[in-house]
Amino acid sequence: MLKMKRVASEFLLGQDPLNTERILSRIRCCDVYGWIDYPIKAHIDYALYDLKGKILNVPVYHAGGLCREKVRWSGS
């Protein structure tokens, strides 16, 4: 939890939540030592897109850009 608070205070405070890609890119670029665990990055990613969708009043897949019309089903 402490790591999440540190990442949030360092990378999220004062940022425009609609500029999701810039924030995520900054986190990736600044994490040269790998001290930010993948789950923390994933939670921030999900939260930013969720917030963006709520601000724009659209589903999250519209806020982040739809990349596929269909998903292939493997049946397993």
C-alpha positions in Angstrom: 0.0 0.0 0.0 2.9 2.4 0.8 4.3 1.9 -2.7 0.9 2.7 -4.3 0.7 5.9 -2.3 4.2 6.9 -3.3 3.5 6.3 -7.0 0.2 8.1 -6.8 1.7 11.2 -5.1 4.7 11.2 -7.4 3.0 10.6 -10.8 -0.8 11.5 -10.4 -1.2 14.5 -8.2 -1.7 17.7 -10.2 -2.0 15.8 -13.6 -4.9 16.0 -16.0 -6.7 12.6 -15.7 -7.8 12.9 -19.3 -4.2 12.8 -20.5 -4.0 9.1 -19.6 -1.3 8.1 -22.1 1.0 10.8 -20.9 0.7 9.8 -17.3 1.2 6.1 -18.1 4.2 6.9 -20.3 5.8 9.0 -17.6 5.4 6.1 -15.2 7.0 3.7 -17.6 9.9 6.0 -18.5 10.7 6.9 -14.9 10.6 3.3 -13.7 14.2 2.5 -14.9 15.0 0.5 -11.8 11.7 -1.6 -11.9 10.6 -0.5 -8.4 7.0 -0.1 -9.5 5.4 -3.5 -9.5 3.2 -4.5 -12.4 0.0 -4.8 -10.4 0.5 -1.1 -9.3 0.9 0.0 -12.9 -2.2 -2.1 -13.9 -4.3 -0.6 -11.1 -3.3 2.9 -12.1 -4.0 2.2 -15.7 -7.5 0.8 -15.0 -8.3 3.6 -12.6 -7.3 6.3 -15.1 -9.4 4.9 -17.9 -12.3 4.4 -15.5 -12.1 8.0 -14.4 -11.7 9.2 -18.0 -14.9 7.3 -19.0 -16.8 8.8 -16.1 -15.6 12.4 -16.9 -16.6 12.0 -20.6 -19.7 10.0 -19.7 -18.8 7.2 -22.1 -18.0 3.5 -21.6 -14.4 2.8 -20.8 -13.8 1.1 -24.2 -14.6 4.5 -25.8 -12.4 6.4 -23.4 -9.4 4.3 -24.2 -10.1 3.7 -27.9 -11.6 0.5 -29.2 -8.8 -1.6 -30.7 -10.9 -4.6 -31.9 -14.4 -5.1 -33.1 -14.4 -8.8 -32.3 -12.3 -11.1 -30.0 -11.5 -14.5 -31.3 -12.9 -17.3 -29.1 -10.6 -20.3 -28.6 -13.3 -22.5 -27.0 -11.1 -23.5 -24.1 
